[in-house]
Protein backbone atom coordinates (compact mmCIF):
# COMPACT_ATOMS: atom_id res chain seq x y z
CA UNK A 1 0.00 0.00 0.00
CA UNK A 2 1.13 3.52 -0.83
CA UNK A 3 0.06 6.63 1.04
CA UNK A 4 0.28 10.28 0.08
CA UNK A 5 -0.10 12.91 2.79
CA UNK A 6 -0.39 16.59 1.92
CA UNK A 7 0.24 19.31 4.48
CA UNK A 8 1.07 22.98 4.79
CA UNK A 9 -2.28 24.47 3.91
CA UNK A 10 -4.12 26.94 6.04
CA UNK A 11 -5.27 30.52 6.26
CA UNK A 12 -3.18 33.20 4.61
CA UNK A 13 -3.79 36.86 3.86
CA UNK A 14 -4.06 38.09 0.27
CA UNK A 15 -0.62 38.54 -1.18
CA UNK A 16 0.87 36.09 1.27
CA UNK A 17 2.82 32.90 0.73
CA UNK A 18 2.55 29.25 1.69
CA UNK A 19 4.60 26.14 1.09
CA UNK A 20 2.75 22.87 0.67
CA UNK A 21 4.38 19.52 1.36
CA UNK A 22 3.55 16.00 0.26
CA UNK A 23 5.17 12.87 1.66
CA UNK A 24 4.94 9.46 0.01
CA UNK A 25 5.14 6.40 2.23
CA UNK A 26 4.41 2.70 2.11
CA UNK A 27 5.65 -0.19 0.03
CA UNK A 28 7.01 1.12 -3.23
CA UNK A 29 10.11 0.73 -5.33
CA UNK A 30 10.43 4.23 -6.68
CA UNK A 31 8.63 7.46 -7.47
CA UNK A 32 8.67 8.83 -10.97
CA UNK A 33 6.74 12.00 -11.78
CA UNK A 34 5.12 14.02 -8.99
CA UNK A 35 2.32 16.53 -9.44
CA UNK A 36 0.15 19.08 -7.74
CA UNK A 37 -3.53 19.39 -8.61
CA UNK A 38 -6.21 21.58 -7.11
CA UNK A 39 -9.99 21.57 -7.12
CA UNK A 40 -12.61 24.05 -6.01
CA UNK A 41 -16.20 23.08 -5.18
CA UNK A 42 -18.29 22.79 -8.32
CA UNK A 43 -15.30 23.05 -10.62
CA UNK A 44 -13.11 20.63 -12.52
CA UNK A 45 -9.83 19.49 -11.07
CA UNK A 46 -6.92 21.30 -12.66
CA UNK A 47 -3.24 20.49 -12.78
CA UNK A 48 -1.00 23.04 -11.13
CA UNK A 49 2.50 21.73 -11.76
CA UNK A 50 4.48 18.59 -12.51
CA UNK A 51 8.06 17.68 -11.71
CA UNK A 52 9.66 14.68 -13.35
CA UNK A 53 12.21 12.38 -11.75
CA UNK A 54 14.94 14.06 -13.75
CA UNK A 55 13.94 17.49 -12.49
CA UNK A 56 12.11 18.87 -15.50
CA UNK A 57 9.04 20.86 -14.53
CA UNK A 58 5.76 21.99 -16.05
CA UNK A 59 3.47 24.74 -14.80
CA UNK A 60 -0.03 25.79 -15.70
CA UNK A 61 0.68 28.91 -17.75
CA UNK A 62 -1.64 31.09 -15.67
CA UNK A 63 0.27 30.16 -12.51
CA UNK A 64 3.82 30.24 -13.78
CA UNK A 65 5.86 32.78 -11.89
CA UNK A 66 3.81 32.57 -8.69
CA UNK A 67 4.11 28.85 -7.99
CA UNK A 68 7.29 26.77 -7.77
CA UNK A 69 7.43 22.98 -7.55
CA UNK A 70 10.39 21.06 -6.16
CA UNK A 71 11.17 17.60 -4.88
CA UNK A 72 13.42 15.94 -2.31
CA UNK A 73 13.92 12.36 -3.40
CA UNK A 74 15.75 11.40 -0.21
CA UNK A 75 12.59 12.32 1.70
CA UNK A 76 10.13 10.99 -0.89
CA UNK A 77 8.62 14.44 -0.89
CA UNK A 78 7.34 17.08 -3.27
CA UNK A 79 6.75 20.72 -2.40
CA UNK A 80 4.80 23.62 -3.82
CA UNK A 81 5.89 27.15 -2.95
CA UNK A 82 3.08 29.61 -3.56
CA UNK A 83 3.39 33.39 -3.55
CA UNK A 84 1.12 36.38 -4.10
CA UNK A 85 -1.91 34.33 -3.16
CA UNK A 86 -5.40 35.56 -3.92
CA UNK A 87 -9.00 34.41 -3.41
CA UNK A 88 -8.88 32.28 -6.57
CA UNK A 89 -6.23 30.14 -4.89
CA UNK A 90 -8.67 29.17 -2.11
CA UNK A 91 -9.04 25.54 -3.08
CA UNK A 92 -8.07 22.02 -2.03
CA UNK A 93 -4.63 20.95 -3.21
CA UNK A 94 -3.62 17.36 -4.00
CA UNK A 95 -0.29 15.75 -4.87
CA UNK A 96 -0.78 12.58 -6.93
CA UNK A 97 2.40 10.79 -7.86
CA UNK A 98 3.51 8.16 -10.34
CA UNK A 99 4.65 5.30 -8.12
CA UNK A 100 5.97 1.82 -8.83
CA UNK A 101 4.64 -0.31 -5.94
CA UNK A 102 6.82 -2.93 -4.33
CA UNK A 103 6.33 -6.22 -6.12
CA UNK A 104 5.35 -4.55 -9.37
CA UNK A 105 7.23 -3.33 -12.40
CA UNK A 106 4.50 -1.00 -13.62
CA UNK A 107 3.97 2.61 -12.63
CA UNK A 108 0.67 3.56 -11.03
CA UNK A 109 -0.96 6.98 -10.90
CA UNK A 110 -3.85 5.81 -8.74
CA UNK A 111 -2.53 7.13 -5.43
CA UNK A 112 -4.11 10.31 -4.06
CA UNK A 113 -4.11 11.82 -0.60
CA UNK A 114 -6.86 13.69 1.22
CA UNK A 115 -5.53 17.05 0.12
CA UNK A 116 -4.67 20.18 2.05
CA UNK A 117 -6.94 23.22 2.12
CA UNK A 118 -5.66 26.68 1.29
CA UNK A 119 -7.79 29.64 2.29
CA UNK A 120 -6.85 33.15 1.21
CA UNK A 121 -8.73 35.75 3.21
CA UNK A 122 -8.17 38.89 5.21
Rosetta blueprint (number, residue, H / E / L):
1 X L
2 X E
3 X E
4 X E
5 X E
6 X E
7 X E
8 X L
9 X L
10 X E
11 X E
12 X E
13 X L
14 X L
15 X L
16 X L
17 X L
18 X E
19 X E
20 X E
21 X E
22 X E
23 X E
24 X E
25 X E
26 X E
27 X L
28 X E
29 X E
30 X E
31 X E
32 X E
33 X E
34 X E
35 X E
36 X E
37 X E
38 X E
39 X E
40 X L
41 X L
42 X L
43 X L
44 X L
45 X L
46 X E
47 X E
48 X E
49 X E
50 X E
51 X E
52 X L
53 X L
54 X L
55 X L
56 X L
57 X E
58 X E
59 X E
60 X L
61 X L
62 X L
63 X L
64 X E
65 X L
66 X L
67 X E
68 X E
69 X E
70 X E
71 X E
72 X E
73 X H
74 X H
75 X H
76 X L
77 X E
78 X E
79 X E
80 X E
81 X E
82 X E
83 X L
84 X L
85 X L
86 X L
87 X H
88 X H
89 X H
90 X L
91 X L
92 X E
93 X E
94 X E
95 X L
96 X L
97 X E
98 X E
99 X E
100 X E
101 X E
102 X L
103 X L
104 X L
105 X L
106 X L
107 X E
108 X E
109 X E
110 X E
111 X E
112 X L
113 X L
114 X L
115 X L
116 X E
117 X E
118 X E
119 X E
120 X E
121 X L
122 X L
